[in-house]
Amino acid sequence: MAPLLSAFASLNQKENFNQVLNQLEVLFQNLEKDLNQALSDAISVELERKQAYESIKTQYSKFREQLVDEQNHLEQYIEIMQSCVQKEQEIIDQAAEKISHNKNALEHAANMCISFEKSFQSATQGRNEEIDILLKLEAFVLQQADVFGQYIGDDFQEIFLSRQDSNICKWTDLNNNVFDLSPLRKSDKYVVSDETSGLGSFELIYVLNICQPVKCKQQDAAVYEGLKVLDQIIEDCDIIAYQQNAIFSHIDNDPHKGVSLLFQGDTCALAPSIKYDENNNLVATQPKQSDQKKKAIINIECSTVEEPNFRIDSSDQCNLQFFIKSPYGCIGGASVLALLFAGYIFLGSYINKSKYGLTGSEAFPNFLFWQDFPYLVNDGVKFSIFQATAGLRIVKEKFGGYKDRGIQAGYNTI
């Protein structure tokens, strides 16, 4: 720029005009050259920038297309997921509906089971009481059959008394004290739970009865061991003691404490001992067989209170002890019951008179029941006589009858 200004200043001197013009021309040529070079450089830079822009634009366009494709793919996936969520929600709703329905059905079934159980217990309680009364009445009739059997002959006595196992029902000690356990016989059986077994949902039980055996694997047993799962007794069982050869004795050798019945079973298996070798490894051992037999001791404790079921002491697995309190474990158990019955009449009559103001026969406790009791006894005796006369008919057919003794078949007038 400075040479150009200097050339314009020389023109005022009017000297060397041509030289100045030449100088100016050279300057303008150089300027034109520089401008052309600058323009060329600018065009080159612009072309490079344009190419870079086009390249970036192309890349961005491709990336945008990829994003659009990815967006379309994600939208399709979202639609699929929404459809799946809708289906899953429908399944959840259906499952919730089924759960609610099944819950209601389960509650209804449980209520029905409870109702059925109550109805069954209510319906069978009276029948069991009647069966127990009939069993006691049968025991009474069988006790009186000795005299009747002596009158009509030994053959009938053998037939009639074959239903009674007197070895495990009655016992006369050395002092001629008679213990009659037949009223303790249940129409079903005693099921005793061992609360010390610690088996969780499984319950170890022992099944027994008085005066009659219980069945285990088609064998007669005095006591057998079983398992109860969810209040259901499974069929598998293990005989503890057999019914044969019961041994009577007094509890602690004291006749006033009660009666004890001893039953024996097979050889008792002892628990295996745990041993370890020199490397501290467990050595497998087999259960040992002892010379001792399994025993079940049934103790009828003398008491004015009659327990409904036995208690068990299973601390010694080879010697199981069963305990029950009953007046029939006392000397003269029937007399104790008579005293209890008299006390029941006296106390019941006193309460009815003093509290309810009843008089006369209405003051008698449970008057309606005792009013019907003779008819119940009448029916029971008729049934027993019918069984006896049926036995007589068998004897008559076998031995030609006992016409000279005036025995008639059929019902007799009471």
C-alpha positions as CSV (number, residue, x, y, z in Angstrom):
1,M,0.0,0.0,0.0
2,A,2.9,2.3,0.8
3,P,4.5,2.1,-2.7
4,L,1.2,3.0,-4.3
5,L,0.9,6.2,-2.2
6,S,4.5,7.0,-2.9
7,A,3.8,6.7,-6.7
8,F,0.8,9.0,-6.5
9,A,2.9,11.6,-4.6
10,S,5.5,11.6,-7.4
11,L,2.9,12.6,-10.0
12,N,2.7,16.1,-8.4
13,Q,6.3,16.7,-9.3
14,K,5.7,16.2,-13.0
15,E,9.0,14.5,-13.2
16,N,9.6,11.0,-14.5
17,F,5.9,10.6,-15.4
18,N,6.4,7.6,-17.5
19,Q,8.5,6.0,-14.9
20,V,5.8,6.5,-12.4
21,L,3.2,5.1,-14.7
22,N,5.3,2.1,-15.3
23,Q,5.7,1.7,-11.6
24,L,2.0,2.0,-11.1
25,E,1.4,-0.5,-13.8
26,V,3.7,-2.9,-12.1
27,L,2.1,-2.3,-8.8
28,F,-1.4,-2.9,-10.3
29,Q,-0.2,-6.0,-12.0
30,N,1.3,-7.3,-8.7
31,L,-1.9,-6.3,-7.0
32,E,-4.0,-8.0,-9.6
33,K,-1.8,-11.0,-9.3
34,D,-2.1,-11.0,-5.5
35,L,-5.9,-10.5,-5.8
36,N,-6.1,-13.4,-8.3
37,Q,-4.1,-15.6,-6.0
38,A,-6.2,-14.6,-3.1
39,L,-9.3,-15.3,-5.1
40,S,-7.9,-18.6,-6.2
41,D,-7.0,-19.5,-2.6
42,A,-10.5,-18.4,-1.4
43,I,-12.2,-20.4,-4.2
44,S,-10.1,-23.4,-3.3
45,V,-10.9,-23.1,0.4
46,E,-14.5,-22.6,-0.4
47,L,-14.5,-25.7,-2.6
48,E,-12.9,-27.7,0.2
49,R,-15.4,-26.4,2.7
50,K,-18.2,-27.2,0.3
51,Q,-16.9,-30.7,-0.2
52,A,-16.6,-31.1,3.6
53,Y,-20.1,-29.8,4.0
54,E,-21.5,-32.1,1.4
55,S,-19.6,-35.0,3.0
56,I,-21.0,-34.1,6.4
57,K,-24.4,-33.6,4.9
58,T,-24.3,-37.0,3.3
59,Q,-23.2,-38.6,6.6
60,Y,-26.0,-36.8,8.5
61,S,-28.5,-37.8,5.9
62,K,-27.5,-41.4,6.3
63,F,-27.5,-41.1,10.1
64,R,-30.9,-39.5,9.9
65,E,-32.2,-42.3,7.7
66,Q,-30.8,-44.8,10.2
67,L,-32.5,-42.9,13.0
68,V,-35.7,-43.0,11.1
69,D,-35.4,-46.7,10.5
70,E,-34.5,-47.3,14.2
71,Q,-37.5,-45.1,15.2
72,N,-39.8,-47.2,12.9
73,H,-38.3,-50.4,14.4
74,L,-38.8,-49.1,18.0
75,E,-42.3,-48.0,17.2
76,Q,-43.1,-51.5,15.9
77,Y,-41.4,-53.0,19.0
78,I,-43.4,-50.7,21.2
79,E,-46.6,-51.8,19.5
80,I,-45.6,-55.5,20.0
81,M,-44.7,-54.8,23.7
82,Q,-48.0,-53.0,24.2
83,S,-49.8,-56.0,22.7
84,C,-47.9,-58.3,25.0
85,V,-48.6,-56.1,28.0
86,Q,-52.3,-56.2,27.1
87,K,-52.3,-60.0,26.7
88,E,-50.3,-60.4,30.0
89,Q,-52.8,-58.1,31.7
90,E,-55.6,-60.1,30.4
91,I,-53.9,-63.3,31.7
92,I,-53.3,-61.6,35.1
93,D,-57.0,-60.6,35.2
94,Q,-58.1,-64.1,34.3
95,A,-55.7,-65.6,36.9
96,A,-57.0,-63.1,39.6
97,E,-60.5,-64.1,38.7
98,K,-59.6,-67.8,38.9
99,I,-57.8,-67.2,42.2
100,S,-60.8,-65.4,43.6
101,H,-63.1,-68.2,42.3
102,N,-60.9,-71.0,43.7
103,K,-60.6,-69.2,47.0
104,N,-64.3,-68.8,47.3
105,A,-64.7,-72.5,46.2
106,L,-62.1,-73.5,48.8
107,E,-63.8,-71.5,51.5
108,H,-67.1,-73.0,50.5
109,A,-65.7,-76.5,50.5
110,A,-64.0,-75.9,53.9
111,N,-67.3,-74.7,55.3
112,M,-69.0,-77.7,53.9
113,C,-66.4,-80.0,55.4
114,I,-66.7,-78.3,58.7
115,S,-70.5,-78.5,58.5
116,F,-70.3,-82.2,57.4
117,E,-67.8,-82.9,60.2
118,K,-70.1,-81.3,62.8
119,S,-73.1,-83.2,61.4
120,F,-71.2,-86.4,61.3
121,Q,-70.0,-85.9,64.9
122,S,-73.5,-85.0,66.0
123,A,-75.0,-87.9,64.2
124,T,-72.4,-90.5,65.4
125,Q,-72.1,-89.3,69.0
126,G,-75.5,-90.7,69.8
127,R,-74.8,-93.9,67.9
128,N,-71.4,-94.4,69.7
129,E,-73.1,-93.8,73.1
130,E,-75.8,-96.4,72.2
131,I,-73.0,-98.8,71.1
132,D,-71.2,-98.3,74.4
133,I,-74.4,-98.9,76.3
134,L,-75.0,-102.0,74.3
135,L,-71.5,-103.2,74.9
136,K,-71.9,-102.6,78.6
137,L,-75.2,-104.4,78.5
138,E,-73.7,-107.2,76.5
139,A,-70.9,-107.5,79.2
140,F,-73.6,-107.7,81.8
141,V,-75.5,-110.3,79.9
142,L,-72.4,-112.3,79.4
143,Q,-71.5,-112.2,83.1
144,Q,-75.0,-113.6,83.8
145,A,-74.6,-116.3,81.2
146,D,-72.5,-118.5,83.4
147,V,-75.6,-119.6,85.5
148,F,-77.7,-119.8,82.4
149,G,-75.0,-121.9,80.6
150,Q,-74.7,-124.3,83.5
151,Y,-78.5,-124.9,83.3
152,I,-78.8,-125.6,79.6
153,G,-75.5,-127.4,79.1
154,D,-71.8,-126.9,78.4
155,D,-72.2,-126.9,74.6
156,F,-74.3,-123.8,74.6
157,Q,-72.1,-122.2,77.2
158,E,-69.1,-122.7,74.9
159,I,-71.0,-121.3,71.9
160,F,-72.5,-118.3,73.8
161,L,-69.3,-117.3,75.6
162,S,-67.0,-117.7,72.7
163,R,-67.5,-113.9,72.0
164,Q,-66.0,-113.0,75.4
165,D,-62.2,-113.0,76.1
166,S,-62.3,-113.1,79.9
167,N,-58.5,-113.3,80.1
168,I,-58.1,-109.6,79.2
169,C,-61.4,-108.2,80.7
170,K,-61.6,-109.6,84.2
171,W,-59.0,-110.3,86.8
172,T,-59.4,-111.6,90.3
173,D,-56.3,-111.0,92.5
174,L,-55.1,-113.1,95.4
175,N,-57.4,-111.3,97.8
176,N,-60.4,-112.2,95.6
177,N,-60.8,-108.6,94.5
178,V,-62.5,-108.6,91.1
179,F,-61.5,-106.0,88.5
180,D,-63.9,-105.9,85.4
181,L,-62.4,-103.8,82.6
182,S,-65.1,-104.6,80.0
183,P,-66.8,-101.2,80.3
184,L,-63.6,-99.5,79.1
185,R,-63.9,-101.3,75.8
186,K,-64.6,-98.8,73.0
187,S,-66.7,-99.5,70.0
188,D,-63.9,-98.1,67.8
189,K,-60.5,-97.9,69.5
190,Y,-58.2,-95.6,71.5
191,V,-55.9,-93.4,69.4
192,V,-53.1,-92.0,71.6
193,S,-50.8,-89.2,70.2
194,D,-47.2,-89.1,71.2
195,E,-46.7,-85.3,71.6
196,T,-42.9,-85.8,72.2
197,S,-42.2,-87.3,68.8
198,G,-41.5,-83.9,67.3
199,L,-42.3,-84.9,63.7
200,G,-43.9,-81.6,62.6
201,S,-46.8,-82.2,60.2
202,F,-46.5,-85.9,61.0
203,E,-47.9,-87.3,64.2
204,L,-46.8,-90.5,65.8
205,I,-49.8,-92.4,67.3
206,Y,-50.4,-95.6,69.2
207,V,-53.7,-97.5,68.7
208,L,-55.1,-99.9,71.4
209,N,-58.3,-101.1,73.0
210,I,-59.5,-102.8,76.1
211,C,-60.9,-106.4,76.0
212,Q,-60.5,-106.7,72.3
213,P,-57.6,-106.6,69.8
214,V,-56.8,-104.0,67.2
215,K,-55.9,-105.0,63.6
216,C,-52.5,-104.3,62.2
217,K,-51.4,-105.9,58.9
218,Q,-54.2,-108.5,59.3
219,Q,-52.9,-109.5,62.7
220,D,-54.4,-109.1,66.2
221,A,-52.4,-106.7,68.3
222,A,-52.8,-105.2,71.8
223,V,-51.0,-102.0,70.7
224,Y,-49.6,-100.9,67.4
225,E,-47.7,-97.9,66.3
226,G,-48.9,-95.7,63.4
227,L,-48.5,-92.4,61.7
228,K,-51.0,-89.6,61.2
229,V,-50.5,-87.2,58.4
230,L,-52.7,-84.1,58.2
231,D,-55.2,-85.8,60.6
232,Q,-55.4,-88.9,58.5
233,I,-54.1,-92.3,59.8
234,I,-52.0,-94.0,57.2
235,E,-52.4,-97.8,56.7
236,D,-48.8,-98.7,57.5
237,C,-48.3,-99.8,61.1
238,D,-45.9,-101.6,63.4
239,I,-47.0,-104.0,66.1
240,I,-45.7,-103.1,69.5
241,A,-47.3,-105.9,71.5
242,Y,-49.6,-108.8,70.8
243,Q,-52.9,-109.5,72.4
244,Q,-52.1,-113.0,73.7
245,N,-51.0,-113.7,77.3
246,A,-51.9,-110.5,79.1
247,I,-50.3,-110.3,82.5
248,F,-52.3,-108.6,85.3
249,S,-50.8,-106.9,88.3
250,H,-51.4,-104.0,90.7
251,I,-49.8,-100.6,89.9
252,D,-46.8,-100.4,92.2
253,N,-48.1,-103.5,93.9
254,D,-50.8,-101.4,95.5
255,P,-54.4,-102.6,94.8
256,H,-55.7,-99.2,95.7
257,K,-53.7,-97.5,92.9
258,G,-55.2,-99.5,90.1
259,V,-54.6,-102.4,87.6
260,S,-51.8,-102.9,85.1
261,L,-51.9,-105.1,82.0
262,L,-48.6,-106.2,80.4
263,F,-48.5,-107.2,76.8
264,Q,-45.3,-108.3,75.0
265,G,-44.2,-108.1,71.3
266,D,-41.2,-109.0,69.2
267,T,-37.6,-108.3,70.1
268,C,-36.9,-104.6,70.5
269,A,-34.4,-103.0,68.1
270,L,-31.9,-100.7,69.8
271,A,-30.8,-97.4,68.2
272,P,-27.5,-97.7,66.4
273,S,-24.4,-96.3,68.0
274,I,-22.5,-93.6,66.1
275,K,-18.8,-94.2,65.6
276,Y,-16.0,-92.4,63.8
277,D,-12.7,-93.9,62.4
278,E,-9.2,-92.4,62.7
279,N,-10.0,-90.0,59.9
280,N,-13.1,-88.7,61.6
281,N,-15.3,-90.3,59.0
282,L,-18.7,-91.7,60.1
283,V,-18.8,-95.5,60.3
284,A,-22.1,-97.0,59.2
285,T,-23.6,-99.2,61.9
286,Q,-26.7,-101.4,61.9
287,P,-29.4,-101.3,64.6
288,K,-28.6,-103.8,67.4
289,Q,-31.1,-106.4,68.5
290,S,-31.4,-106.7,72.2
291,D,-32.6,-109.7,74.2
292,Q,-35.4,-107.5,75.5
293,K,-38.9,-107.8,74.0
294,K,-41.0,-104.8,73.3
295,K,-43.6,-104.2,76.0
296,A,-46.8,-102.2,76.3
297,I,-48.0,-101.6,79.8
298,I,-51.6,-100.4,80.1
299,N,-52.3,-98.8,83.5
300,I,-55.9,-98.3,84.7
301,E,-55.4,-95.8,87.6
302,C,-58.0,-95.9,90.3
303,S,-59.9,-92.5,90.3
304,T,-63.4,-91.2,90.6
305,V,-62.7,-89.2,87.4
306,E,-62.9,-91.1,84.1
307,E,-60.6,-89.8,81.4
308,P,-61.7,-90.2,77.8
309,N,-58.3,-91.3,76.5
310,F,-54.9,-92.7,77.5
311,R,-51.8,-90.7,78.2
312,I,-48.4,-92.1,77.1
313,D,-44.9,-92.2,78.4
314,S,-42.6,-93.1,75.5
315,S,-39.3,-92.2,77.1
316,D,-38.3,-95.9,76.9
317,Q,-39.2,-97.1,73.3
318,C,-38.9,-100.8,74.4
319,N,-41.3,-100.3,77.4
320,L,-44.3,-98.1,76.5
321,Q,-46.5,-97.0,79.3
322,F,-50.1,-96.0,78.9
323,F,-52.2,-94.4,81.7
324,I,-55.9,-93.7,82.1
325,K,-57.9,-92.7,85.1
326,S,-61.1,-94.7,85.7
327,P,-63.3,-96.0,88.5
328,Y,-62.9,-99.4,86.9
329,G,-59.3,-99.5,88.1
330,C,-60.5,-99.4,91.7
331,I,-61.5,-102.2,93.9
332,G,-65.3,-102.6,93.5
333,G,-65.3,-100.2,90.5
334,A,-69.1,-100.8,90.1
335,S,-69.7,-99.7,93.6
336,V,-67.7,-96.5,92.9
337,L,-69.9,-95.9,89.9
338,A,-73.0,-96.5,92.0
339,L,-71.8,-93.9,94.5
340,L,-71.2,-91.5,91.7
341,F,-74.6,-92.2,90.3
342,A,-76.2,-91.6,93.7
343,G,-74.3,-88.3,94.0
344,Y,-75.4,-87.4,90.5
345,I,-79.0,-87.9,91.4
346,F,-78.7,-86.1,94.7
347,L,-76.8,-83.1,93.3
348,G,-79.0,-82.9,90.2
349,S,-82.2,-83.0,92.2
350,Y,-80.9,-80.4,94.7
351,I,-80.1,-78.0,91.8
352,N,-83.4,-78.6,90.1
353,K,-85.3,-77.9,93.3
354,S,-83.2,-74.9,94.6
355,K,-82.4,-73.2,91.4
356,Y,-85.3,-74.0,89.0
357,G,-88.0,-74.6,91.6
358,L,-88.9,-78.1,90.2
359,T,-90.7,-80.5,92.4
360,G,-91.8,-84.2,92.4
361,S,-90.5,-86.4,89.5
362,E,-89.6,-83.3,87.5
363,A,-86.8,-82.6,90.0
364,F,-85.1,-85.8,89.0
365,P,-82.1,-85.0,86.7
366,N,-82.8,-85.8,83.1
367,F,-86.1,-87.2,84.0
368,L,-87.2,-87.8,80.3
369,F,-84.1,-89.8,79.6
370,W,-84.5,-92.0,82.7
371,Q,-88.2,-92.3,81.9
372,D,-87.3,-93.9,78.6
373,F,-84.4,-95.9,79.9
374,P,-86.4,-99.1,80.9
375,Y,-87.7,-99.3,77.3
376,L,-84.1,-99.0,76.0
377,V,-83.1,-101.8,78.4
378,N,-86.1,-103.8,77.4
379,D,-85.1,-103.6,73.7
380,G,-81.5,-104.4,74.6
381,V,-82.5,-107.5,76.6
382,K,-84.8,-108.6,73.8
383,F,-82.0,-108.3,71.4
384,S,-79.7,-110.3,73.7
385,I,-82.3,-113.0,74.2
386,F,-82.8,-113.2,70.4
387,Q,-79.1,-113.8,70.0
388,A,-79.2,-116.4,72.8
389,T,-82.2,-118.2,71.2
390,A,-80.4,-118.2,67.9
391,G,-77.6,-120.0,69.6
392,L,-80.1,-122.4,71.1
393,R,-81.4,-123.2,67.7
394,I,-77.9,-124.0,66.5
395,V,-77.4,-126.3,69.5
396,K,-80.8,-127.9,68.9
397,E,-80.1,-128.6,65.3
398,K,-76.7,-130.1,66.3
399,F,-77.7,-132.2,69.3
400,G,-81.4,-132.8,68.9
401,G,-82.6,-130.1,71.2
402,Y,-83.4,-129.7,74.9
403,K,-87.2,-130.4,74.9
404,D,-87.2,-131.8,78.4
405,R,-85.8,-128.5,79.7
406,G,-88.7,-126.4,78.3
407,I,-86.5,-124.0,76.3
408,Q,-88.3,-122.2,73.5
409,A,-86.8,-120.2,70.6
410,G,-87.9,-116.7,69.8
411,Y,-88.8,-113.7,71.9
412,N,-89.7,-114.1,75.5
413,T,-92.1,-111.7,77.3
414,I,-90.3,-109.2,79.6
